[in-house]
Amino acid sequence: MTKAHIPVSPIDVAKAVTPRWMQNLRDFDALEIHPCIVIGNDRIDNPIVEQCEPVDAQFWCVFGHLRTGGLDDFEDFATEAEAIAFRDRLIAAYPHLAGEEG
């Protein structure tokens, strides 16, 4: 017995491997980098993350600044240098993200 062929949309495949923030890149007008620390976990064991002083950082987050206000975490990095390199690559590819860093 053979399995039925199920067509797969290349667009669905691309969306499945694309970071959620990249699918809505037009909603952002700037990037920010902040040192962060995990302060605990919520009821379903998701980490609770807060910004902290650089000396206390467990990792560095690159955030997208939403045009409507607020931030969305793009990616986390072990070092500030890695976060800066990622931010710089995004700005080179998407110049509209070069707004003021907060």
C-alpha positions in Angstrom: 0.0 0.0 0.0 1.4 3.4 -0.9 0.8 6.7 0.9 -1.3 9.3 -0.8 0.6 12.3 -2.1 -0.3 15.4 -0.1 0.6 18.5 -2.0 2.7 21.0 0.1 2.5 24.7 -0.6 6.0 26.2 -0.9 4.6 29.3 0.7 3.4 27.3 3.8 6.8 25.7 4.1 8.6 29.1 3.9 6.3 30.6 6.5 6.9 27.6 8.8 10.7 28.4 9.0 10.4 32.2 9.0 10.6 33.9 12.3 7.2 35.3 13.3 8.6 38.9 13.6 10.0 38.8 10.0 6.6 38.1 8.6 5.5 41.5 10.0 8.6 43.5 9.5 6.7 46.5 8.2 5.1 46.9 11.7 8.5 47.9 13.2 10.3 51.2 12.9 13.5 50.7 14.9 15.6 48.2 16.8 16.8 48.2 20.4 19.3 46.0 22.3 18.9 45.3 26.0 20.7 43.1 28.5 18.3 40.6 30.0 17.9 38.1 32.8 15.5 35.3 33.6 13.9 36.1 37.0 11.7 33.0 37.2 9.0 31.0 35.4 5.3 31.4 34.9 2.7 28.7 35.7 3.3 26.9 32.5 7.1 27.0 32.9 7.8 29.8 30.4 10.7 32.0 31.5 9.9 35.4 32.9 12.5 37.8 31.4 13.3 41.3 32.5 15.8 43.9 31.4 18.8 44.3 33.7 22.1 46.1 34.1 24.7 44.9 31.6 26.9 43.4 34.4 24.0 41.1 35.4 23.0 40.1 31.9 22.5 36.4 31.2 21.9 37.2 27.5 21.2 40.1 25.2 18.0 40.7 23.3 17.4 42.5 20.0 13.9 44.0 20.1 11.9 45.4 17.3 10.1 48.7 18.2 6.5 48.6 17.0 5.2 51.6 15.2 2.2 51.6 17.5 4.4 51.4 20.6 5.9 48.6 22.6 8.6 46.1 21.8 8.7 42.5 20.4 11.7 40.2 21.1 13.4 39.3 17.8 16.3 37.2 18.9 18.5 36.5 22.0 22.3 36.3 22.0 25.0 35.3 24.4 27.0 38.5 24.0 26.3 42.1 23.3 28.7 42.0 20.3 26.5 39.2 18.7 23.4 41.3 19.3 25.0 44.3 17.7 26.2 42.4 14.7 22.6 41.0 14.2 21.1 44.4 14.5 23.6 45.9 12.0 22.8 43.1 9.5 19.1 43.7 9.8 19.5 47.5 9.4 21.7 46.9 6.3 18.9 44.8 4.8 16.0 46.8 6.0 17.0 50.5 6.4 13.7 51.5 7.8 14.8 49.8 11.0 17.5 52.3 11.6 15.4 54.5 13.9 16.6 55.8 17.2 17.8 53.0 19.6 16.1 53.2 23.0 
